[in-house]
Amino acid sequence: MAQLAGVSQATVSLVLSARSDGKAATISEETRQRVLDAARSLGYAHDPAARRLAAARNNLLGVFSFTATFPTDVQHSYYPFLVGVEQEAAARGYDLVLFTGSSSGGAGAAGPDALSRVRLADGCLFLGRHAPGAELKRLVADGFPVVHLGRREELEGLAWVGADYVSASRAVVEHLAALGHRRIVLVREADDAPASADRQRGFLEGLAAVGGEAGPEAVLRCADPASAVTAERVRALVADGVTAFVAEETDTGAAWRALDAAVREAGLSCPGDVSLGLLGSPPPDLAAAPVPTGFDVPRHQLGAAAVRLLAALVAGEEAQEPLVACEFRTGATAGPPGRRP
C-alpha cells in the first residue's frame, strides 16, 4: 500500500489509524487522500479491533447469517444447522459470536466494509444461499479463516462444507422410476444457488439413468412458484403424460408449497392420481401433512462439520470435510402411476 501511494509505511499507519483527536493533523490532505485511494483499490477495510486481535486468538468463532434477524426459531430451516454448530463449538472450547445481515442491509446491500466486523472472531462460518462472493474472497485473500455452509466451488480458496444433494436427488428419481414413473417434472426456484444446481443435476442424472424423458420440459424454473405452479398448469402436465413431480427444498419452501397447493386445488389425489417428491426436508409447519417421499438434509451434521473445518483453519491446519450424505425418506406421497384425470 505504501509503494502504491508513494509514501512511507509510517505515513500509511498514521493515516489509517487517524482518529478525531487530530493525531494525523500534520499529514497533508493530498497525502492522506493518496493513502486512502490506495487502500480502497486494494480492498482494505479499516478495522481497529482486528488489528488488536491479530496477534492472538480469543477462542471466538463467528457465525454470520444473511438474514435480518438471527434464525433462532426452532421452525426455521437454519435452526438445526445452528444446533450442530453450537454443540461442536462447545465441545472444542469455543464461544460463538453471532452476526446478521441487518446492520449492513442484508447480503444484497453488502458493501466493501459490510463483513469487516466478523474479524472480531478468530474465524467465521457463513450461512445463506446468496452470500456476497466479493466480500468472502476479500476475507480469504486476507488470510482470515472462513467456512461457507453449503457448496461454493466458484469462489477459489473458500473452504466449505456441503451435503451430497446430487446423489440424494438421483436416488429419489430412481425410487420413482422403480414404481413405474418415466415422465417426471422438477419444480425449482429460478436462481443459481449451488444447492439448487446440485439438485437439478442429480434429478437429470437420475432421469437419464432410468431412461426417463430428460428434456428442457422436465425442469420448471419459477421466479415466483406460487404464481407459476397453478392448478391449471398441473392438470395440463398430467394430461400430457406427467405422472410425478418433485420440488426442491429451499429456506422458503416456496417450490414445495406451490406444488402441493396446486395439486390439491386441481383435485388430484396423491399418490393415487399423481406422485410427489421433495428434494429435501419438509417445512416444519407442514409436519401434520403426509410425509413427502424424498430425503432429509443432515443439518445437524453439516453444522458440526463446518465448525471442525473452521477450527482446523484457525489452527493453521490444512483440512477438508467430505460431502455429508443425505438420508432417503420413503414417505407417503409416491406410488405407481395412477389414472389420468
VEXTI-772535 format. One record per residue (C-alpha): x, y, z. Coordinates in nm, 3 decimals. Each point is the difference from the previous one (the first is absolute). Last residue first. Layout:
% VEXTI-772535
{X->X Y->Y Z->Z}
...
This chain:
% VEXTI-772535
{X->-5.785 Y->-3.737 Z->-1.469}
{X->0.273 Y->-0.238 Z->-0.120}
{X->0.010 Y->-0.320 Z->0.202}
{X->0.279 Y->-0.065 Z->0.239}
{X->0.372 Y->-0.060 Z->-0.037}
{X->0.120 Y->-0.227 Z->0.283}
{X->0.046 Y->0.165 Z->0.340}
{X->0.159 Y->0.306 Z->0.154}
{X->-0.133 Y->0.239 Z->0.264}
{X->0.036 Y->-0.206 Z->0.320}
{X->0.361 Y->0.042 Z->0.103}
{X->0.287 Y->-0.227 Z->-0.100}
{X->0.264 Y->0.240 Z->0.134}
{X->0.357 Y->-0.040 Z->-0.130}
{X->0.268 Y->0.129 Z->0.236}
{X->0.237 Y->0.269 Z->-0.128}
{X->0.374 Y->-0.067 Z->-0.014}
{X->0.244 Y->0.265 Z->0.124}
{X->0.257 Y->0.108 Z->-0.258}
{X->0.350 Y->-0.052 Z->0.135}
{X->0.163 Y->0.256 Z->0.233}
{X->0.335 Y->0.147 Z->-0.098}
{X->0.297 Y->0.102 Z->0.209}
{X->0.333 Y->0.181 Z->-0.020}
{X->0.094 Y->0.118 Z->0.348}
{X->0.065 Y->0.358 Z->0.113}
{X->-0.182 Y->-0.043 Z->0.332}
{X->-0.273 Y->0.236 Z->-0.123}
{X->-0.031 Y->-0.218 Z->-0.311}
{X->-0.047 Y->-0.312 Z->0.213}
{X->-0.263 Y->0.170 Z->0.215}
{X->-0.185 Y->0.104 Z->-0.315}
{X->-0.005 Y->-0.357 Z->-0.133}
{X->-0.127 Y->-0.144 Z->0.326}
{X->-0.258 Y->0.279 Z->0.028}
{X->-0.132 Y->-0.068 Z->-0.350}
{X->-0.022 Y->-0.374 Z->0.072}
{X->-0.214 Y->0.067 Z->0.308}
{X->-0.242 Y->0.218 Z->-0.198}
{X->-0.015 Y->-0.260 Z->-0.277}
{X->-0.074 Y->-0.278 Z->0.248}
{X->-0.294 Y->0.194 Z->0.147}
{X->-0.132 Y->0.086 Z->-0.345}
{X->0.001 Y->-0.352 Z->-0.140}
{X->-0.253 Y->0.082 Z->-0.277}
{X->-0.276 Y->-0.262 Z->-0.005}
{X->-0.097 Y->-0.171 Z->-0.323}
{X->-0.305 Y->-0.041 Z->-0.220}
{X->-0.352 Y->-0.143 Z->0.031}
{X->-0.220 Y->0.254 Z->0.171}
{X->-0.135 Y->-0.057 Z->0.353}
{X->-0.378 Y->0.040 Z->-0.016}
{X->-0.090 Y->0.339 Z->0.152}
{X->0.034 Y->0.067 Z->0.375}
{X->0.366 Y->0.098 Z->-0.041}
{X->-0.092 Y->0.289 Z->-0.230}
{X->0.120 Y->0.268 Z->0.247}
{X->0.340 Y->-0.172 Z->0.019}
{X->0.061 Y->0.044 Z->-0.376}
{X->0.065 Y->-0.341 Z->-0.161}
{X->0.362 Y->-0.121 Z->-0.027}
{X->0.179 Y->-0.019 Z->-0.333}
{X->-0.065 Y->-0.085 Z->-0.362}
{X->-0.374 Y->-0.042 Z->0.051}
{X->-0.191 Y->-0.260 Z->-0.200}
{X->-0.356 Y->-0.017 Z->-0.128}
{X->-0.200 Y->-0.273 Z->-0.172}
{X->-0.312 Y->0.064 Z->-0.207}
{X->-0.350 Y->-0.142 Z->-0.022}
{X->0.008 Y->-0.237 Z->0.297}
{X->0.313 Y->0.130 Z->0.175}
{X->-0.133 Y->0.257 Z->0.063}
{X->-0.352 Y->0.082 Z->-0.112}
{X->-0.060 Y->0.265 Z->-0.262}
{X->-0.270 Y->0.262 Z->0.051}
{X->0.193 Y->0.268 Z->-0.185}
{X->-0.004 Y->0.209 Z->0.317}
{X->0.178 Y->-0.279 Z->0.188}
{X->0.264 Y->-0.038 Z->-0.270}
{X->0.049 Y->0.377 Z->-0.016}
{X->0.039 Y->0.031 Z->0.378}
{X->0.266 Y->-0.274 Z->0.017}
{X->0.191 Y->0.150 Z->-0.293}
{X->-0.007 Y->0.353 Z->0.141}
{X->0.106 Y->-0.112 Z->0.349}
{X->0.278 Y->-0.216 Z->-0.143}
{X->0.142 Y->0.280 Z->-0.216}
{X->-0.027 Y->0.269 Z->0.269}
{X->0.167 Y->-0.192 Z->0.285}
{X->0.154 Y->0.330 Z->0.108}
{X->0.340 Y->-0.140 Z->0.108}
{X->0.001 Y->-0.211 Z->-0.314}
{X->-0.117 Y->-0.355 Z->-0.074}
{X->-0.024 Y->-0.104 Z->-0.361}
{X->-0.322 Y->-0.135 Z->-0.144}
{X->-0.080 Y->-0.337 Z->-0.158}
{X->-0.291 Y->-0.078 Z->-0.228}
{X->-0.135 Y->-0.335 Z->-0.118}
{X->-0.229 Y->-0.140 Z->-0.269}
{X->0.057 Y->0.243 Z->-0.289}
{X->-0.191 Y->-0.128 Z->-0.306}
{X->-0.135 Y->0.309 Z->-0.174}
{X->-0.317 Y->-0.006 Z->0.213}
{X->0.228 Y->0.012 Z->0.306}
{X->0.178 Y->0.305 Z->-0.140}
{X->-0.328 Y->0.175 Z->-0.080}
{X->-0.145 Y->-0.073 Z->0.345}
{X->0.315 Y->0.136 Z->0.166}
{X->-0.018 Y->0.318 Z->-0.207}
{X->-0.366 Y->0.055 Z->0.082}
{X->0.057 Y->-0.059 Z->0.371}
{X->0.274 Y->0.262 Z->-0.004}
{X->0.379 Y->-0.015 Z->0.027}
{X->0.107 Y->0.336 Z->-0.142}
{X->-0.174 Y->0.235 Z->0.246}
{X->0.107 Y->-0.170 Z->0.323}
{X->0.332 Y->-0.108 Z->-0.153}
{X->0.114 Y->0.361 Z->-0.051}
{X->0.320 Y->0.015 Z->-0.204}
{X->-0.083 Y->-0.353 Z->-0.110}
{X->0.218 Y->-0.256 Z->-0.176}
{X->-0.198 Y->-0.303 Z->-0.121}
{X->0.238 Y->-0.280 Z->-0.096}
{X->-0.110 Y->-0.302 Z->-0.206}
{X->-0.107 Y->0.223 Z->-0.290}
{X->0.368 Y->0.058 Z->-0.083}
{X->0.042 Y->-0.369 Z->-0.087}
{X->0.060 Y->-0.284 Z->0.248}
{X->-0.268 Y->-0.251 Z->-0.101}
{X->0.076 Y->-0.309 Z->0.204}
{X->0.237 Y->-0.279 Z->-0.098}
{X->0.083 Y->-0.097 Z->0.356}
{X->0.354 Y->0.142 Z->0.004}
{X->-0.098 Y->0.311 Z->-0.196}
{X->-0.274 Y->0.086 Z->0.247}
{X->0.236 Y->-0.046 Z->0.295}
{X->0.267 Y->0.216 Z->-0.159}
{X->-0.265 Y->0.267 Z->-0.059}
{X->-0.110 Y->-0.003 Z->0.365}
{X->0.357 Y->-0.009 Z->0.129}
{X->0.092 Y->0.303 Z->-0.210}
{X->-0.315 Y->0.183 Z->0.106}
{X->0.075 Y->-0.061 Z->0.366}
{X->0.359 Y->0.117 Z->-0.042}
{X->-0.106 Y->0.316 Z->-0.182}
{X->-0.247 Y->0.084 Z->0.277}
{X->0.264 Y->-0.047 Z->0.270}
{X->0.247 Y->0.206 Z->-0.207}
{X->-0.238 Y->0.300 Z->-0.003}
{X->-0.068 Y->0.104 Z->-0.358}
{X->-0.350 Y->0.140 Z->0.038}
{X->-0.333 Y->-0.079 Z->-0.162}
{X->-0.163 Y->-0.208 Z->0.273}
{X->-0.062 Y->-0.366 Z->-0.067}
{X->-0.276 Y->-0.236 Z->-0.117}
{X->0.137 Y->-0.324 Z->-0.148}
{X->-0.226 Y->-0.192 Z->-0.238}
{X->-0.022 Y->-0.379 Z->-0.034}
{X->-0.115 Y->-0.198 Z->-0.304}
{X->0.154 Y->-0.346 Z->0.051}
{X->-0.180 Y->-0.131 Z->0.308}
{X->-0.035 Y->-0.376 Z->0.059}
{X->0.053 Y->-0.040 Z->0.375}
{X->0.368 Y->-0.071 Z->-0.064}
{X->0.009 Y->0.330 Z->-0.189}
{X->-0.122 Y->0.185 Z->0.308}
{X->0.276 Y->-0.158 Z->0.208}
{X->0.259 Y->0.081 Z->-0.269}
{X->-0.116 Y->0.362 Z->0.002}
{X->0.039 Y->0.018 Z->0.380}
{X->0.345 Y->-0.161 Z->-0.021}
{X->0.118 Y->0.258 Z->-0.256}
{X->-0.101 Y->0.277 Z->0.238}
{X->0.205 Y->-0.156 Z->0.283}
{X->0.305 Y->-0.058 Z->-0.220}
{X->0.003 Y->0.361 Z->-0.123}
{X->-0.095 Y->0.153 Z->0.336}
{X->0.315 Y->-0.130 Z->0.167}
{X->-0.006 Y->0.246 Z->0.289}
{X->0.254 Y->0.278 Z->0.035}
{X->0.300 Y->0.138 Z->0.185}
{X->0.198 Y->0.296 Z->-0.126}
{X->0.349 Y->0.149 Z->-0.016}
{X->0.043 Y->0.296 Z->-0.234}
{X->0.326 Y->-0.010 Z->-0.199}
{X->-0.162 Y->0.058 Z->-0.337}
{X->-0.361 Y->0.114 Z->0.024}
{X->-0.189 Y->-0.203 Z->-0.264}
{X->0.023 Y->-0.309 Z->0.220}
{X->-0.260 Y->0.138 Z->0.242}
{X->-0.175 Y->-0.306 Z->0.147}
{X->-0.198 Y->0.074 Z->0.317}
{X->0.100 Y->0.124 Z->0.343}
{X->0.278 Y->0.239 Z->-0.094}
{X->0.320 Y->-0.013 Z->0.200}
{X->0.234 Y->0.295 Z->0.054}
{X->0.337 Y->0.033 Z->0.177}
{X->0.141 Y->0.350 Z->-0.074}
{X->0.303 Y->-0.019 Z->-0.228}
{X->-0.063 Y->0.341 Z->-0.155}
{X->-0.079 Y->-0.163 Z->-0.334}
{X->-0.264 Y->-0.214 Z->0.172}
{X->-0.166 Y->0.308 Z->0.150}
{X->0.006 Y->0.174 Z->-0.338}
{X->-0.146 Y->-0.306 Z->-0.173}
{X->-0.288 Y->-0.005 Z->0.251}
{X->-0.075 Y->0.364 Z->-0.075}
{X->0.002 Y->-0.055 Z->-0.375}
{X->-0.220 Y->-0.309 Z->0.022}
{X->-0.290 Y->0.160 Z->0.185}
{X->-0.191 Y->-0.280 Z->0.182}
{X->-0.310 Y->-0.107 Z->-0.192}
{X->-0.114 Y->-0.338 Z->0.132}
{X->0.083 Y->0.076 Z->0.365}
{X->0.227 Y->-0.087 Z->0.293}
{X->0.354 Y->0.126 Z->0.040}
{X->0.238 Y->-0.142 Z->0.262}
{X->0.261 Y->0.240 Z->0.134}
{X->0.354 Y->-0.006 Z->0.134}
{X->0.188 Y->0.119 Z->0.307}
{X->-0.282 Y->0.243 Z->0.078}
{X->0.005 Y->0.381 Z->-0.007}
{X->0.080 Y->-0.044 Z->-0.369}
{X->-0.375 Y->-0.046 Z->-0.056}
{X->-0.025 Y->0.380 Z->0.016}
{X->0.150 Y->0.037 Z->-0.347}
{X->-0.299 Y->-0.162 Z->-0.169}
{X->-0.178 Y->0.309 Z->-0.134}
{X->0.318 Y->0.203 Z->-0.053}
{X->0.013 Y->-0.012 Z->-0.382}
{X->-0.378 Y->0.007 Z->-0.035}
{X->-0.270 Y->-0.257 Z->0.070}
{X->-0.343 Y->0.112 Z->-0.117}
{X->-0.106 Y->-0.335 Z->-0.146}
{X->0.126 Y->-0.188 Z->0.302}
{X->-0.213 Y->0.189 Z->0.245}
{X->-0.024 Y->0.372 Z->0.078}
{X->0.343 Y->0.012 Z->0.161}
{X->-0.126 Y->0.018 Z->0.360}
{X->-0.269 Y->-0.262 Z->-0.064}
{X->0.218 Y->-0.260 Z->-0.174}
{X->0.048 Y->-0.195 Z->0.322}
{X->0.293 Y->-0.078 Z->0.227}
{X->0.025 Y->-0.245 Z->0.292}
{X->0.322 Y->-0.035 Z->0.200}
{X->0.052 Y->-0.356 Z->0.125}
{X->0.214 Y->-0.135 Z->0.282}
{X->0.258 Y->-0.267 Z->-0.069}
{X->0.120 Y->-0.284 Z->0.225}
{X->-0.009 Y->-0.277 Z->-0.259}
{X->-0.310 Y->-0.172 Z->0.141}
{X->-0.168 Y->0.338 Z->0.026}
{X->0.065 Y->0.069 Z->-0.368}
{X->-0.137 Y->-0.343 Z->-0.098}
{X->-0.319 Y->0.054 Z->0.199}
{X->-0.057 Y->0.354 Z->-0.125}
{X->0.057 Y->-0.079 Z->-0.368}
{X->-0.221 Y->-0.309 Z->0.008}
{X->-0.280 Y->0.198 Z->0.163}
{X->0.056 Y->0.280 Z->-0.252}
{X->-0.049 Y->-0.231 Z->-0.296}
{X->-0.319 Y->-0.130 Z->0.163}
{X->-0.134 Y->0.360 Z->0.012}
{X->0.066 Y->0.085 Z->-0.366}
{X->-0.338 Y->-0.131 Z->-0.123}
{X->-0.179 Y->0.225 Z->0.248}
{X->-0.255 Y->-0.190 Z->0.209}
{X->0.217 Y->0.013 Z->0.315}
{X->0.010 Y->0.380 Z->-0.030}
{X->0.363 Y->0.107 Z->0.055}
{X->0.062 Y->0.127 Z->-0.354}
{X->0.200 Y->0.320 Z->0.077}
{X->-0.194 Y->0.300 Z->-0.118}
{X->0.017 Y->0.194 Z->-0.329}
{X->0.147 Y->-0.303 Z->-0.177}
{X->0.340 Y->-0.065 Z->-0.152}
{X->0.113 Y->-0.207 Z->0.298}
{X->0.355 Y->0.044 Z->0.126}
{X->0.136 Y->-0.240 Z->0.264}
{X->0.325 Y->0.115 Z->0.161}
{X->0.234 Y->-0.221 Z->0.198}
{X->0.156 Y->0.134 Z->0.319}
{X->0.292 Y->-0.168 Z->0.176}
{X->0.186 Y->0.332 Z->0.044}
{X->0.293 Y->-0.062 Z->-0.228}
{X->0.300 Y->0.226 Z->0.012}
{X->0.204 Y->0.220 Z->-0.236}
{X->-0.287 Y->0.126 Z->-0.212}
{X->-0.217 Y->0.100 Z->0.294}
{X->0.094 Y->0.367 Z->0.024}
{X->0.019 Y->0.030 Z->-0.378}
{X->-0.346 Y->-0.157 Z->-0.038}
{X->-0.147 Y->0.242 Z->0.251}
{X->0.142 Y->0.297 Z->-0.190}
{X->-0.175 Y->-0.102 Z->-0.326}
{X->0.049 Y->0.224 Z->-0.302}
{X->-0.091 Y->-0.221 Z->-0.297}
{X->0.264 Y->-0.013 Z->-0.274}
{X->-0.130 Y->-0.104 Z->-0.343}
{X->0.330 Y->0.075 Z->-0.174}
{X->-0.148 Y->0.284 Z->-0.205}
{X->-0.162 Y->0.140 Z->0.315}
{X->0.329 Y->0.005 Z->0.189}
{X->0.179 Y->0.170 Z->-0.288}
{X->-0.267 Y->0.270 Z->-0.012}
{X->0.026 Y->0.046 Z->0.378}
{X->0.380 Y->0.039 Z->-0.021}
{X->-0.022 Y->0.249 Z->-0.285}
{X->-0.270 Y->0.194 Z->0.188}
{X->0.219 Y->0.034 Z->0.309}
{X->0.287 Y->0.126 Z->-0.212}
{X->-0.217 Y->0.269 Z->-0.162}
{X->-0.158 Y->0.095 Z->0.333}
{X->0.344 Y->0.061 Z->0.147}
{X->0.115 Y->-0.199 Z->0.300}
{X->0.069 Y->0.209 Z->0.313}
{X->-0.364 Y->-0.038 Z->0.117}
{X->0.032 Y->-0.375 Z->0.022}
{X->-0.033 Y->-0.017 Z->0.378}
{X->-0.298 Y->0.235 Z->-0.009}
{X->-0.205 Y->-0.155 Z->0.280}
{X->-0.270 Y->-0.105 Z->-0.251}
{X->0.197 Y->-0.307 Z->-0.085}
{X->0.278 Y->-0.090 Z->-0.244}
{X->0.107 Y->-0.365 Z->0.003}
{X->-0.011 Y->-0.035 Z->-0.377}
{X->0.178 Y->0.330 Z->-0.058}
{X->0.274 Y->-0.056 Z->0.259}
{X->0.063 Y->-0.356 Z->-0.114}
{X->0.031 Y->0.107 Z->-0.364}
{X->0.242 Y->0.276 Z->0.099}
{X->0.216 Y->-0.252 Z->0.189}
{X->-0.003 Y->-0.228 Z->-0.303}
{X->0.159 Y->0.281 Z->-0.200}
{X->-0.173 Y->0.171 Z->-0.290}
{X->-0.047 Y->-0.054 Z->-0.374}
{X->-0.362 Y->-0.112 Z->0.034}
{X->0.061 Y->-0.329 Z->-0.182}
{X->0.329 Y->-0.055 Z->0.184}
{X->-0.164 Y->0.060 Z->0.339}
{X->-0.287 Y->-0.239 Z->-0.087}
